Amino acid sequence: MGRVGSYSCNRDFMTIVTAVTAPSSRGDLTLNTANPFDQPNINPNLLGSDFDLTVMAAAVQAARNFLKANAWKGYVIRELEDLAAATDAVKLKAYIQNNSGTVFHPVEPPACLQRALSSAWSIRTWS
């Protein structure tokens, strides 16, 4: 017996992972206190832009459409309750916002560092 999220599973199940691999959202990191050893405030701002949320909604809908193929008849019986209740765009986006996480470490060099490096050494950086 195992668990998927908050659901107890004593039967077979499958998972399809969807991801926004090149998000337009940017998070931030701020100091919590003046002590450098204290935990900082980290906000990855996952799905913080409408574009990223729309991309994720399209990915979830594509997965749903994929599982409607005849090849899956008899294998896929139903979606989990929360996802099954996401019957329109507003409910689907709310589901995504409440259930999404990251599959990567959401870190990259700060934009100001990239600009400083590219102007000081004339190197090309990601943008």
Phi, psi and omega in degrees: 000137179225189179227143171238109186060236179262008184262134172281136182235115174241018178226175177287149176207166176228157180230138170243125181263127174249148182211146170265106188275344178225071185292151175269344180290148175230138179265195177209160178229125179231156178284140179274323178216179176283348180280118182293348180267352176283150179299129177281170173273118181243121177238100180291345178054043180301134180056036183281351177247153177300324180299312181298319179294322178294320178297316180295319178298320178294323179294317178296317179295323177296320177296319177299315179296320178302317183282354175277352181298150181304330181300336183266356181302130181089342178263313179262114184266318181195164172274161173298156189306311184298317179290320179299330180282349180277079188265355176219175186299320181294314180292324178295316179296322177296318177301314181298314181297327181275345188235003183273153175215190180250148174254355179235168172280115186281068183225141171208162179301142179301148181301323181293326177292318178300316180296318181296317180295317184292326180279326183285321185243007180051048176254157180270132179241167176288148175224000000 
